[in-house]
Amino acid sequence: MRFEICETLQKLNIENAADVHKPVYWMNFGNSQHTGQVVLSTIGNVKQPPSKKYRTVSKLPLIRDEFKTLLEQADDKDEPSCSLAKALTKQDLFINSALAKMGASLLWSMFREGMIANRRFFLNL
């Protein structure tokens, strides 16, 4: 599924190159029963202001490009849950809320400080 999302975002970025509604960032969340990740990527290049103090980066790799093999393995095992009870057996109680807080923290740093030191989190409960 992530591969299809990635393709769609890249098409929208190219088709709407001058549009203010084009996608710029993609924050990907994923989890298994006890582990998860949050990865921030850019959809294409994002112009950064010059800095004498920091090395700026105009492109953050897409999760598809960075973790292709792992994603292909995960997609093979991905099965929908037909019931809430079955879904709860597939993941720990606090994995989603922990990842949501980590993602929100990353966004908060990006907006508040205008930069981020890390663009991804990995969690093992």
C-alpha positions in Angstrom: 0.0 0.0 0.0 2.9 2.4 0.8 4.2 2.0 -2.7 0.9 3.1 -4.2 0.7 6.1 -1.8 4.2 7.1 -2.8 3.4 6.9 -6.5 0.3 9.0 -6.1 2.1 11.7 -4.0 4.8 12.0 -6.6 2.3 12.3 -9.4 0.4 15.0 -7.5 3.7 16.8 -6.8 4.6 16.9 -10.6 1.1 17.7 -11.8 0.6 20.5 -9.3 4.2 21.9 -9.5 3.0 25.5 -9.2 0.0 24.8 -7.0 0.0 25.8 -3.3 -1.9 22.5 -2.6 0.8 20.2 -3.9 2.1 17.7 -1.3 5.4 18.6 0.2 6.0 16.3 3.1 4.9 12.7 3.9 5.0 11.4 7.5 4.7 7.7 7.4 3.6 5.7 10.5 3.8 1.9 10.6 3.7 -0.7 13.4 3.6 -4.3 14.2 2.5 -5.7 17.6 5.4 -4.3 19.7 7.4 -2.1 17.3 6.8 0.8 15.1 8.3 3.7 13.2 7.7 7.3 12.2 9.5 8.5 9.1 9.3 12.1 7.6 10.0 12.4 3.9 9.8 15.1 1.3 7.9 14.7 -2.0 10.6 16.0 -4.2 13.0 18.8 -3.4 12.0 21.5 -0.9 14.0 24.8 -1.1 15.7 25.6 2.2 17.0 28.9 3.4 20.8 29.3 3.4 22.5 28.7 6.7 26.1 29.3 7.9 25.6 27.3 11.0 23.8 24.1 9.6 24.0 21.9 6.5 20.6 22.2 4.9 19.0 19.3 3.1 16.5 19.8 0.3 15.3 16.2 0.0 14.4 13.6 2.6 14.2 10.1 1.1 10.9 8.5 0.7 10.3 5.5 2.9 9.8 3.4 -0.3 13.3 4.2 -1.4 15.0 3.9 2.0 13.3 0.7 3.3 12.2 -1.0 0.1 13.1 -4.6 1.0 11.5 -4.3 4.5 8.3 -2.9 3.1 8.0 -5.6 0.5 8.3 -8.2 3.2 5.8 -6.4 5.4 3.3 -6.1 2.5 3.4 -9.8 1.9 2.3 -10.5 5.5 -0.3 -7.6 5.8 -3.7 -9.0 6.4 -6.8 -7.0 7.2 -8.5 -7.5 10.6 -12.2 -8.3 10.4 -12.9 -7.5 14.0 -11.7 -5.2 16.7 -10.8 -8.2 18.9 -8.6 -9.6 16.1 -7.0 -6.2 15.5 -6.1 -5.9 19.2 -4.3 -9.2 19.2 -2.1 -7.9 16.4 -0.8 -4.8 18.3 0.0 -3.8 21.8 -2.4 -1.4 23.5 -0.1 1.7 23.5 1.8 1.3 20.2 -0.4 3.7 18.2 -0.6 6.4 20.8 3.2 6.2 21.4 3.9 6.6 17.7 1.4 9.4 17.4 3.1 11.4 20.2 6.5 10.8 18.5 5.2 12.1 15.2 3.6 15.1 16.8 6.9 15.8 18.6 8.7 15.8 15.3 6.3 18.1 13.7 6.3 20.4 16.8 10.1 20.7 16.5 9.9 21.4 12.8 7.4 24.1 13.1 8.7 25.7 16.3 12.4 25.6 15.6 12.2 25.7 11.8 14.4 22.6 11.6 14.8 19.1 12.8 17.8 17.1 13.9 16.2 13.7 13.3 13.5 12.8 10.8 12.6 9.3 12.0 11.8 7.4 15.2 11.9 3.7 15.8 10.1 2.3 18.8 10.3 -1.1 20.5 7.9 -1.5 23.4 
